[in-house]
Amino acid sequence: MENQLSGLSGNEKQIKSGFVAIIGAPNVGKSTLLNRILGQKVSITCPKPQTTRNRIAGIYTSDNSQIIFLDTPGIYTYKKDKLDEFMVKTALKAASDVDVICLMVEATSRKNTHEMHVLRQIAGIPAPTILLINKIDLVEKQQLLPIIDRYKDLGSFEAVIPISALYGDGIRIIIDEIEKLLPYGPKYYPDDMWTDQPERFIAAEIIREKIFHLLREEVPYAVAVTIDYFEEVPEKNLLRIGATIHVEKKSQKAIIIGEKGKMLKEIGKQSRVELEHIFGTRIFLELWVRVEKKWRKDERSLRKLGYR
């Protein structure tokens, strides 16, 4: 991973630095954890599973370390289509090329099929693994020790840390344990950089997040978002963004647009408000909806929509 980055000076201060993959079953709280660690929104979040589709990098920098966290799609046993295959491959590839793995499970889980599948998938990866038991805010304190005991026997973990990604419990402990395991090295990114994702990607993800929150059932899973134009107008303190929402069926297109265009307007309104907060400028956002039949099952369509 180090060889992929250039421009490092031999005179830079040596700190603990490296790459950490956050791995787990769907909807276990990986994106919430990354956002909480950074104090910035890098990954979109939603109670629905499979919200994260790509590997998302978030950069944590302190006086002692620079940790590049990789948020990954959930690893699960069933794969209905090419998009599912892409997401699982993306997660496993990220885990195979890092310095440390943070494996997340839920305190409320009973060793479900997905979690056991994740454990089997990463068993052969040599990177040291920290087990994070998330959502401890949902269990009674007296239940916590038996839960920790149940999980720590499932693998060889450098540390087992109960956390609440939602409320920030255990975050400092996670950083401390990761720093112990990372090698010494330079900073890979500037101190004020918190993600390596392009602004166009962030805009597309925010739009997709609003669709996940506003719509139910199958529709959000059939949605992809591409950016058609992304233009700065400095003299007006304005950013002009045009995006296409891709769906698989005409019926889904009708749902996205809504009666008299109300749903599309609401998606645009919520997206614009958050993008203005993220980019610190006024946003003009224009949205279109297009039918791309069975795009989740077609590799060429996946590549065209950015899933490479």
ZIMO-V750758 format. One record per backbone hydrogen bond with DSSP energy under -1.0 kcal/mol. CO is the residue of the C=O (numbers start at 1). NH is the residue of the N-H. E is the energy in kcal/mol with one decimal. If there is no record, write none. Layout:
BEGIN
{{CO/NH/E} {CO/NH/E}}
END
This chain:
BEGIN
{{1/4/-1.3} {2/5/-1.7} {9/12/-1.4} {15/185/-3.6} {16/66/-2.1} {18/68/-2.8} {19/99/-2.1} {19/100/-1.6} {20/70/-3.1} {21/102/-3.4} {23/104/-3.2} {24/75/-2.2} {25/28/-1.0} {29/33/-2.1} {30/34/-2.2} {31/35/-2.4} {32/36/-2.0} {33/37/-2.6} {34/38/-2.2} {35/39/-1.7} {56/71/-3.3} {58/69/-2.9} {60/67/-2.8} {64/16/-2.2} {65/62/-3.1} {66/18/-1.6} {67/60/-3.0} {68/20/-2.6} {69/58/-2.8} {70/22/-2.7} {71/56/-2.6} {81/85/-1.9} {82/86/-2.5} {83/87/-2.4} {84/88/-2.2} {85/89/-2.4} {86/90/-2.3} {87/91/-2.0} {88/92/-2.3} {89/93/-2.4} {90/94/-1.9} {91/95/-1.9} {92/96/-1.4} {94/97/-1.1} {100/21/-2.0} {101/130/-3.0} {102/23/-2.7} {103/132/-3.2} {105/134/-3.1} {106/109/-1.2} {112/116/-2.1} {113/117/-2.0} {114/118/-2.3} {115/119/-2.2} {116/120/-1.9} {117/121/-2.2} {118/122/-2.0} {122/125/-1.6} {128/101/-2.6} {129/158/-2.8} {130/103/-2.6} {131/161/-3.1} {132/105/-2.5} {133/163/-2.9} {134/107/-3.3} {135/138/-1.7} {136/139/-1.4} {140/143/-1.5} {141/144/-1.2} {143/147/-1.5} {144/148/-2.6} {145/149/-2.6} {146/150/-2.1} {147/151/-1.8} {148/152/-2.6} {151/154/-2.2} {159/131/-2.7} {161/133/-2.3} {163/136/-1.9} {164/168/-1.9} {168/171/-1.4} {169/164/-1.9} {170/174/-2.0} {171/175/-2.1} {172/176/-2.3} {173/177/-2.5} {174/178/-2.4} {175/179/-2.6} {176/180/-1.4} {178/182/-1.5} {183/17/-2.2} {185/15/-3.0} {190/193/-1.7} {194/59/-1.9} {198/202/-1.9} {199/203/-2.4} {200/204/-2.2} {201/205/-2.4} {202/206/-2.3} {203/207/-1.9} {204/208/-2.1} {205/209/-2.5} {206/210/-2.0} {207/211/-1.5} {208/212/-2.0} {209/213/-2.0} {210/214/-2.3} {211/215/-2.2} {218/222/-1.0} {219/222/-1.2} {220/223/-1.3} {224/246/-3.6} {226/244/-2.7} {229/242/-2.4} {231/240/-3.4} {233/236/-1.7} {233/238/-1.7} {234/237/-1.4} {237/282/-1.8} {238/233/-3.3} {239/284/-2.7} {240/231/-3.0} {241/286/-2.6} {242/228/-2.9} {242/229/-1.5} {243/288/-2.0} {244/226/-2.2} {245/290/-2.7} {246/224/-1.8} {247/292/-3.9} {249/253/-1.8} {250/254/-2.2} {251/255/-1.6} {252/256/-2.5} {253/257/-2.3} {254/258/-2.7} {257/264/-1.7} {258/261/-2.0} {259/262/-1.8} {261/265/-2.0} {262/266/-2.1} {263/267/-2.7} {264/268/-2.4} {265/269/-2.6} {266/270/-2.6} {267/271/-2.2} {268/272/-2.6} {269/273/-2.2} {270/274/-1.8} {271/275/-2.7} {272/276/-2.4} {273/277/-1.4} {274/278/-2.4} {275/279/-2.9} {276/280/-1.4} {282/239/-2.2} {284/241/-3.1} {286/243/-2.7} {288/245/-3.3} {290/247/-2.5} {292/295/-1.4} {294/297/-1.4} {296/83/-1.6} {298/302/-2.3} {299/303/-2.3} {300/304/-2.0} {301/305/-1.9} {302/307/-2.9} {303/306/-1.5} {306/308/-1.2}}
END
